Amino acid sequence: MAWGCFCWIPCPYKQWHDEDRDAMVATLPLVGTGLGLITGLVWAALGALNSGPILAGAVVTAAYFVMTGFIHLDGFMDVCDAVMPRHPDLQVRRRILKDPHTGSFAAVSMALMFLIFAASAAGLSSLWTEGALTIIAVATTSRCMSAASVLSCRPMETSQYVTTDFGRGGTFAKAAAAVIITAVVLAACFFASLRIQAQPDAPFQAWPAVRILIAAAVCAVTAAIMGALDRKALGGMNGDISGHMITSGEMAGMLAAALLAGL
């Protein structure tokens, strides 16, 4: 269910059960792991072809967001339009959130996000193995924060989540499952990155595993802060806020990884 809902790649096993929606959300981090893994393979292919950093950054960014079906990017843009103008009226903000038209705040925010994400990927192009592990870690972590928020935070009255048990205390175990899944993936990335060849002339270069964990931590903190601010501005949790958390967290995590790679 999570694959079919949150990934553009066709799912061969098509099933839907409303009673399993909480489990679907809890397994959202695994979808991020899969998307990150495929993107990492694309990154590896570009490295093998010795493509330039600009092309690598552009292709990696395009491949990743195309595979998501732009579902999270849609929420990112909607929330930017609703929250960034800082309208004092809650109902006005909610009305803008549901407006199908794209406003200037959404367009500018999307352009800046793509620019930062692609430039960060380009900055990691010389370390494509580490970059591939980084995007796996970041894609998983951002979805963990989103899933935990959806399962544990009070839904907005206008959200489809209001008809579920989300945010009512009955889904703590599912939120914990999302965290455990993410911890296992990050541990795997950590131990895999220990095998990356270090360069002794750069102090941080000997610790690619540490850089990956820092990028994941920056991703998690950014997603948590954005989610808290969005819920305060819009009066609850919904799918658009989830998308804003994921996209903002990934952008921050990739930026952190690129900045650390230069040390």
Secondary structure, 3 states (H helix, E strand, C coil): CHHHHHCCCCCCCCCCCHHHHHHHHHCHHHHHHHHHHHHHHHHHHHHHCCCCHHHHHHHHHHHHHHHCCCHHHHHHHHHHHHHCCCCCCHHHHHHHHHCCCCCHHHHHHHHHHHHHHHHHHHHCHHHHHHHHHHHHHHHHHHHHHHHHHHHHCCECCCCHHHHCCCCCCCCHHHHHHHHHHHHHHHHHHHHHHCCCCCCCCCHHHHCHHHHHHHHHHHHHHHHHHHHHHHHHHHCCECHHHHHHHHHHHHHHHHHHHHHHHCC
